[in-house]
Amino acid sequence: MDQMEYQMKTVTARGHEVPLVTFPMLEETGLVRAVFTTRQGGVSEGPYAALNLGLGNEDTEENKRENYRIAAEALGCTEADVVLSQQTHTTNVRVVTEEDRGKGTVRERNYKDVDALVTDVPGLLLVTLHADCTPLYFVDPEHRAIGLAHSGWRGTADRMGECTLRVMKETYGTDPAKVLAAIGPVISVRHYEIGPEVAAEFEKTFGEEVCRQKGILLPGRGDRSMLDLERANRLVLLQAGILPEHLVSTGLCTFEHADQFFSHRAVAGGKRGNCAAIMCLNG
């Protein structure tokens, strides 16, 4: 498939210029709007500047609400169309219905421990939050269904992408070979050092030899390793049945581009906002 894996697009929303990462392969289907937000275009200040979409930090509630209004308008929707994950590094997948519209923004969530969302309902803005962890996007053109997942190291070791595809297959009849998938901005292997206990989880999932051959684990300092989340998630998706020509990745490192994206590892003291992966099925 000869095409760009991502594009930067700037839209105006509520008087703000909002730069977004977009995925031509997904959007050219005409079925979805799919983006990854940047730090620019919002109203937050200090370590949360500017388009902070994280809810669990010390940014003001009004700033966070306004940022959601901006992000939603950038995709032609409102904050009342949002359905927000409740991430705790699980592989739990929620099947989102019309009844969930607005949960996480204008309505309380009546669910927890949800790191992936799937739906076949047009007009719902599925949202997962990120600050180095991997965003995974899934589009099933055959059944007009979509999925969005947050996959940190634990979710990746537990095959978050495969779990999301399994729920889509059980719910909508999705065939992974017909799914179009994208991997959004994520911390790169150059900046993601892990301890031996985390490396052992990946060796258990993929096998020690595969981890080394595929570059999922590279030597770090002493007994530590460097983890390539993008490569690991790519392998999970291919093993789950996604075709190589149906899978794109931005190659953007959140740590190296901390001026553009929120990065947990790039800041001291842990004070930072969140970018969001957002996807909406068109009507």
Residue pairs with C-beta under 8 A, 6 or more apart in sequence:
1 25
1 245
1 246
3 24
3 25
3 28
4 24
5 23
5 24
5 25
5 182
5 248
5 249
5 250
5 251
6 21
6 22
6 23
6 24
6 182
6 248
6 250
6 252
7 21
7 22
7 23
7 24
8 19
8 20
8 21
8 22
9 19
9 20
9 22
9 35
10 17
10 18
10 19
10 20
11 17
11 18
11 20
11 74
12 18
13 41
13 70
13 71
13 73
13 74
14 66
14 69
14 70
14 73
16 41
16 42
16 43
16 70
17 40
17 41
18 37
18 38
18 40
18 41
18 42
18 51
18 70
18 71
18 74
19 38
19 40
19 41
19 260
20 35
20 36
20 37
20 38
20 74
21 35
21 36
21 37
21 38
21 184
21 185
21 250
21 252
22 34
22 35
23 34
23 35
23 137
23 182
23 248
25 180
25 182
25 246
25 248
26 32
26 34
26 137
26 139
26 180
26 182
26 279
27 33
27 34
29 139
29 141
29 180
30 282
31 139
31 141
31 144
31 146
31 281
31 282
32 139
32 146
32 279
32 280
32 281
32 282
33 75
33 76
33 278
33 279
33 280
33 282
34 137
34 139
34 182
34 278
34 279
34 280
35 74
35 75
35 277
35 278
35 279
36 130
36 135
36 184
36 185
36 250
36 275
36 276
36 277
36 278
37 51
37 53
37 71
37 275
37 276
37 278
38 51
38 260
38 261
38 275
39 49
39 50
39 51
39 52
39 259
39 260
39 261
39 262
39 273
39 275
40 50
40 51
40 260
41 50
41 51
41 70
41 74
42 49
42 50
42 51
42 52
42 63
42 66
42 67
42 70
42 71
43 50
43 63
43 66
43 67
43 70
44 50
44 51
44 52
44 59
44 60
44 63
44 64
44 67
44 273
45 63
46 271
47 267
47 271
47 272
47 273
48 54
48 57
48 58
48 59
48 63
48 271
48 272
48 273
49 273
51 67
51 70
51 71
51 273
51 275
52 59
52 63
52 64
52 67
52 262
52 273
52 274
53 64
53 67
53 68
53 71
53 127
53 129
53 273
53 274
53 275
53 276
54 64
54 129
54 131
54 262
54 273
54 274
55 64
55 84
55 104
55 129
57 271
57 272
57 273
57 274
58 271
59 273
65 79
65 105
68 79
68 82
68 105
69 78
69 79
71 276
71 278
72 78
72 79
72 81
72 82
72 125
75 125
75 278
75 280
77 123
77 125
77 280
79 102
79 105
79 106
80 101
80 102
80 105
80 106
81 101
81 102
81 123
81 124
81 125
81 280
82 102
82 103
82 104
82 105
82 106
82 124
82 125
82 127
83 96
83 100
83 101
83 102
83 103
83 104
83 117
83 119
83 124
83 125
83 126
83 127
84 103
84 104
84 105
84 109
84 127
84 129
85 94
85 104
85 114
85 115
85 116
85 117
85 127
85 128
85 129
85 148
85 150
86 104
86 109
86 111
86 112
86 113
86 114
87 114
87 115
87 128
87 129
87 150
88 112
88 113
88 115
89 115
89 152
89 154
89 155
90 113
90 114
90 115
90 155
91 115
91 116
91 155
91 158
91 159
91 160
91 163
92 113
92 114
92 115
92 116
93 114
93 115
93 116
93 117
93 118
93 147
93 149
93 163
93 164
93 167
94 100
94 111
94 114
94 116
94 117
94 118
95 118
95 119
95 167
95 171
96 117
96 118
96 119
96 121
96 124
96 126
97 119
97 121
98 121
98 124
100 124
101 124
103 109
103 110
103 111
104 127
115 128
115 149
115 150
115 151
115 155
115 160
116 128
116 136
116 147
116 148
116 149
116 150
116 160
116 163
116 164
116 167
117 126
117 127
117 128
117 147
117 148
117 149
118 138
118 145
118 146
118 147
118 148
118 164
118 167
118 168
118 171
118 172
119 126
119 145
119 146
119 281
120 143
120 144
120 145
120 146
120 171
120 172
120 281
121 281
122 280
122 281
122 282
122 283
123 280
123 281
123 283
124 280
124 281
125 278
125 279
125 280
126 146
126 147
126 148
126 278
126 279
126 280
127 148
127 276
127 277
127 278
128 135
128 148
128 149
128 150
128 276
128 277
129 150
129 274
129 275
129 276
129 277
130 150
130 184
130 185
130 186
130 254
130 262
130 274
130 275
130 276
130 277
131 254
131 261
131 262
131 263
131 264
131 272
131 273
131 274
131 275
132 152
132 186
132 187
132 192
132 254
132 255
132 263
132 264
132 265
133 150
133 151
133 152
133 153
133 155
133 186
133 187
133 229
134 150
134 151
134 152
134 155
134 156
134 183
134 184
134 186
134 229
134 230
134 233
135 148
135 149
135 150
135 151
135 183
135 184
135 185
135 186
135 277
136 147
136 148
136 149
136 150
136 151
136 160
136 161
136 164
136 181
136 182
136 183
136 184
136 233
136 237
136 277
137 146
137 147
137 148
137 181
137 182
137 183
137 184
137 277
137 279
138 146
138 147
138 148
138 149
138 164
138 165
138 168
138 179
138 180
138 181
139 146
139 179
139 180
139 181
140 146
140 147
140 168
140 172
140 174
140 175
140 178
140 179
141 178
141 180
142 174
142 175
142 178
143 172
143 173
143 174
144 281
145 168
145 171
145 172
145 174
145 281
146 279
146 281
147 164
147 165
147 167
147 168
148 277
148 278
148 279
149 155
149 160
149 161
149 164
150 160
150 277
151 160
151 161
151 229
151 233
152 229
153 194
153 198
153 201
153 227
153 229
154 201
156 202
156 229
156 232
156 233
156 236
157 198
157 201
157 202
157 204
157 205
157 232
158 205
159 205
159 236
159 240
160 233
160 236
161 181
161 233
161 236
161 237
161 240
162 236
162 237
162 239
162 240
165 174
165 176
165 179
165 237
165 240
165 241
165 242
166 240
168 174
168 179
169 175
169 176
175 241
176 240
176 241
176 242
177 241
177 242
177 243
177 246
178 246
179 241
179 242
179 246
180 246
181 237
181 242
181 246
181 247
181 248
182 247
182 248
182 249
182 250
183 230
183 233
183 234
183 237
183 247
183 248
183 249
183 250
184 250
184 252
184 277
185 250
185 252
185 253
185 254
185 257
185 261
185 275
186 229
186 230
186 233
186 252
186 253
186 254
187 229
187 253
187 254
187 255
187 263
187 265
188 228
188 230
188 253
188 255
188 256
189 215
189 218
189 226
189 227
189 228
189 229
189 230
189 231
190 226
190 253
190 255
190 256
191 253
191 255
191 256
191 265
191 266
192 226
192 227
192 228
192 229
192 255
192 265
193 220
193 221
193 224
193 225
193 226
193 227
194 220
194 224
194 225
194 226
194 227
195 223
195 224
196 223
196 224
196 225
198 225
198 227
199 211
199 217
199 224
199 225
199 227
202 211
202 216
202 217
202 227
202 232
203 211
203 217
206 214
206 216
206 232
206 235
210 216
210 235
211 217
214 231
214 235
215 228
215 231
216 227
216 228
216 231
216 232
216 235
217 225
217 226
217 227
217 228
218 225
218 226
218 228
219 225
219 226
220 226
230 249
230 251
234 247
234 249
237 247
238 244
238 247
252 261
254 261
254 262
254 263
254 266
254 275
255 263
255 265
255 266
258 266
258 267
261 275
262 272
262 273
262 274
262 275
263 272
264 270
264 272
266 272
